[in-house]
Amino acid sequence: MAKVWVDDTCIGCEACVDALPDVFQMDDGKAKVVNPEGASLEEIKETAEACPTESIKVEE
């Protein structure tokens, strides 16, 4: 299982929450991973690549 997290560079744009609400949620203005198994690894990687601040990290 891949490790997925959001680092402290998150600006709270909610793009990841909009794309994968089963994986990401907002917490105090920042995104956080609540269910890394809520989407395929490919979907999570695509969302990470779309993050404007590259805050989503995926470690396989």
C-alpha positions in Angstrom: 0.0 0.0 0.0 1.3 3.4 -0.9 1.7 6.1 1.7 -0.2 9.3 0.9 0.0 12.6 2.8 -0.4 16.4 2.4 2.5 18.5 3.6 2.4 21.9 5.2 2.7 23.8 1.9 -1.1 23.2 1.3 -2.9 26.5 0.6 -6.4 25.1 1.1 -7.6 25.4 -2.5 -9.7 22.3 -2.1 -8.9 20.9 -5.5 -8.0 17.5 -4.1 -11.2 17.4 -2.0 -13.3 18.3 -5.1 -11.5 15.6 -7.1 -11.4 12.8 -4.5 -13.7 13.6 -1.6 -13.5 10.0 -0.3 -9.7 10.4 0.1 -9.2 14.1 1.1 -11.0 16.4 3.5 -10.4 19.9 4.8 -9.2 20.3 8.3 -8.6 23.8 9.7 -8.2 25.3 6.2 -5.8 22.6 5.0 -6.3 19.3 3.2 -5.7 16.1 4.9 -5.8 12.4 3.9 -8.7 10.6 5.6 -8.9 7.4 3.6 -6.0 6.6 1.3 -7.9 3.5 0.1 -10.8 5.6 -1.1 -9.5 5.8 -4.7 -7.1 4.0 -6.9 -3.4 4.8 -6.7 -3.6 6.1 -10.2 -6.4 8.5 -9.3 -4.4 9.7 -6.2 -1.3 10.3 -8.3 -3.3 12.3 -10.9 -4.7 14.4 -8.1 -1.2 14.9 -6.6 0.1 16.0 -10.0 -2.8 18.5 -10.3 -2.1 20.1 -6.9 -1.0 23.7 -7.6 1.5 23.6 -4.7 2.6 20.0 -5.1 1.6 19.4 -1.5 0.2 15.9 -2.0 2.9 13.3 -1.5 2.7 9.7 -2.7 5.4 7.1 -1.6 5.1 3.7 -3.1 
